[in-house]
Amino acid sequence: MRSKWLLLAFALVAVLALTATASGKVPGLITGKQIAPHAINSTHLVNHTIQAHDLSTTLIESLRGQQGATGATGATGPQGAKGDTGATGATGATGATGATGATGATGERGETGATGAKGETGAKGDTGAQGPKGDKGEPGFSAVEADGPYPSLTQLSTYPDAGANSTTAWAADGTLQQSWVMCPSGKVAVGGGFGQDDVQSDQLVVVTSSPVQILGGKTYLEDPSIYKPIDVEGSFVPNGWLVQGYNKSATSLVVRPWVICAAVSR
């Protein structure tokens, strides 16, 4: 219906235009009765010349169609270009922890392996040959004894198989004094020292306590011929002990020389 009215309107406008062109003026209005049916078509119209104000209000309304009616869906257009990648979405919430699975069955215990056989005992080795005889050891001590006589009070020489000793106490005269003791015959001195009488004094000053060689009641300090070295270094075999010093007291003192004697194998 809209197409018919549209064609009729176009035809009417075209006739008016042709009439005005031929006569130079606009003739009186031509009614629809004066136009033969289908006498005007689109070939008589100039493209893009019909304006909205050339049409009647009723025609315009009819061209608009019923209000609210939706036209048919047009054909799908070509696919558009791929859009840019969107921003990364927020991390989703952590899901709830799943339930703990059931404990697996305990495996069976393996069998214990068999014990290996005991190895045989090895044969006993032969006894090694006897080694050579070792060197002779150092001289050994035997028949050890210690003597500490009281000079002026005790004389070892009065006893059998005994040694000897000095016989005087230390005088209080400010001079160097001495006491000595000698080992029995056949023994050597391996140590020694000194002591006092039963009455002690702090006025005793000892300057020498050493091994010594003694012969005939004299030390090698009194008679140098008694000194008998045994090597080039001057070593000697002592047979007694010598104590020397000063008596700072007002009376004489008994100073006891001590000696340790022993038989030594050589």
Secondary structure, 3 states (H helix, E strand, C coil): CHHHHHHHHHHHHHHHHHHHHHHCCCCCCCCHHHCCCCCCCHHHCCCCCCCHHHCCHHHHHHHHCCCCCCCCCCCCCCCCCCCCCCCCCCCCCCCCCCCCCCCCCCCCCCCCCCCCCCCCCCCCCCCCCCCCCCCCCCCCEEEEEEECCCCCCCCHHHCCCCCEECCCCECCCCCCEEEEEECCCCCEEEEEEEEECCCCCCCEEEEEEEEECEECCEECCCCHHHCCECCCCCCECCCEEEEEEEECCCCCECEEEEEEEEEECC
